[in-house]
Amino acid sequence: MAYSQTSSASIRSTPNNEDPPCHCSQPTALTMAWTEENPGRRFYKCDEHGFVVWHDKEKSCRWQKQSLLEAREKILTQAEEIKALTIALRRANAQIAALEVSRSSGSINESLKAIEDHISAHINETQKVFRNLVLYSGGGFAIATAVIIFYMKKPNAPKNN
């Protein structure tokens, strides 16, 4: 896998006062090169102008260079694998979420059916109580009316004077 000639990675995110300044007098940050010629070699970098000066005065020897290049390739391969796994994980999470929604909507439908059944039973019970109330009220009214009529038709008893 080919890698860019100008590739680098920051070692410190903020410039240090001890680092040599750029020719523009801006502070520099210690950075690591990942080019074919200088893998792992550290240098000072200006945010505006780029390379300023090498921190490591000597280039790496042949075996160091080879080891660093192999490590870089391994890191790049692993980064690609991580990216692919992240995508696969997102897809799996989306599928799990969809499954959970379908499962929960089934239980929601069951819950709604149970609530509807409970409400229907309550309405039926209320109607039954209301019918009994009307029946008993009507019966009571009929009995009270009969008693009143009975006492109104009853001949008055003679008064003793």
Sequence and secondary structure as in RCSB ss.txt:
>XXXX:A:sequence
MAYSQTSSASIRSTPNNEDPPCHCSQPTALTMAWTEENPGRRFYKCDEHGFVVWHDKEKSCRWQKQSLLEAREKI
LTQAEEIKALTIALRRANAQIAALEVSRSSGSINESLKAIEDHISAHINETQKVFRNLVLYSGGGFAIATAVIIF
YMKKPNAPKNN
>XXXX:A:secstr
    TT EEES SS  TTS   TTS   EEEEE SSSSTT EEEEETTTEEEEESS S   HHHHHHHHHHHHHH
HHHHHHHHHHHHHHHHHHHHHHHHHHHHHHHHHHHHHHHHHHHHHHHHHHHHHHHHHHHHHHHHHHHHHHHHHHH
HHHS       
